[in-house]
Amino acid sequence: MALNIVFIAFFVIAFIIALIKFFVDGDTTIFKTLVDGIFDSAKSSVVDVAFSLIGTMVFFLGLMNIAEKAGAINWLARKLNPLMKRLFPEVPDGHPVMGEMVMNFSANILGLDNAATPFGLKSMQSLENINPNKGTASNAQIMFLVLHTSGLTLIPLSIFTYRISVGSTDATSVFIPCVLGTVITTLASIIVVGIKQKLKWDAVLLAWIIGLIALVAVLMIGVSHMSAATKSTFSTISGNLILLIIIVAIIVGGAYKKVSVFDAFIEGAKEGFNVVLKIIPYLVGMLVAIRVFRDSGALGYIVDGISYVIHATGLNSDFVPALPTAIMRPFSGSGARGMMIDAMKTYGPDSFIGKLSSTFQGTTDTTFYILALYFGSVGIKKVRYAVWAGLFADIIGVIAAIIIAYIFFK
């Protein structure tokens, strides 16, 4: 229902704004702009997004099948069962999906988006298999999705790369702010969804949360003492090395457990192509709606409105020029990336706005895209409270990012 409302609203709002621009402002190109955007985004959502997923989906789902047959997924699920069973009480103890979700979270933490997506789609399918109400998002699916949209990433390598590409002389200066922002967003996700689902906040769950915060703090303190060049090298090597170790460990572990490794790989890989075919309609629909909403100028009006309110309250409004990145982030990863790069080019990558835009990019993830992708892959039509819970956590993350930026960069 929520996605249906969002989909309709994007087109209706865009059309009304286009009519106003045509009749009031005399903009004779607005309709062409919107139609061109529809065709362009329809094409790019298939060619640039869906088709680009096929290779990674095929490879990593093949690896997942090897890991599952070798018992690695069950082993991982058992090790993290104390935390996972409290976050996902509806999932049976020791179910393989616990390990699959951990693989997804781990890939996200390392900033390995391409690896995280196949793990996440596999997790969502497994959750749907134990969902008693097919087509309606279960509590476990919503918790998993909202945690995923919080975008917990401890190595924001891509942001460093973009900052360097536009001439930053201090590309890794946003490292700690990005990590702090994404951790706060993730904790907000757990708290918001946990309250809604009435989770039991016992000593074990609180100990895990505090332990994770401490681990992140140690990592951040350690990295903060590195030089900029060392941070960049550490981020590049650690993320890719850990991913390579996981790949080799799964293959060698499968051979050790006497699994027919290549046959298991092919069996799992076949699922990848089918999953991508299934999600194409959902991707096209949502990405076209987002493009029309953006091209109409609606996003700009939202930013202008927020700016007006901030000025009217008398609060410091230095952060307002960076808001387009934060507002676009839940809707489109590439759109938010474009906004971030534009802000860095306009104000300078090492300016307050440039650094805040980078922090916004690293604090949350593309909520609507992930929702369409993951729920679409298993045919979820009733998303219940997933949209507002994800967006509420995003808002908390954005506010946190602004406060963090003022502390670090002002």
Secondary structure, 3 states (H helix, E strand, C coil): CHHHHHHHHHHHHHHHHHHHHHHCCCCCCHHHHHHHHHHHHHHHHHHHHHHHHHHHHHHHHHHHHHHHHHCHHHHHHHHCHHHHHHHCCCCCCCCHHHHHHHHHHHHHHCCCHHHHHHHHHHHHHHHHHCCCCCCECCHHHHHHHHHHHCCCCCCCHHHHHHHHHCCCCCHHHHHHHHHHHHHHHHHHHHHHHHHHHCCCCCHHHHHHHHHHHHHHHHHHHHHHCCCHHHHHHHHHHHHHHHHHHHHHHHHHHHHHCCCCHHHHHHHHHHHHHHHHHHHHHHHHHHHHHHHHHHHCCHHHHHHHHHHHHHHHHCCCCCCHHHHHHHHHCCCCHHHHHHHHHHHHHHHCCCCHHHHHHHHHHHHCCCHHHHHHHHHHHCCCCECCCHHHHHHHHHHHHHHHHHHHHHHHHC
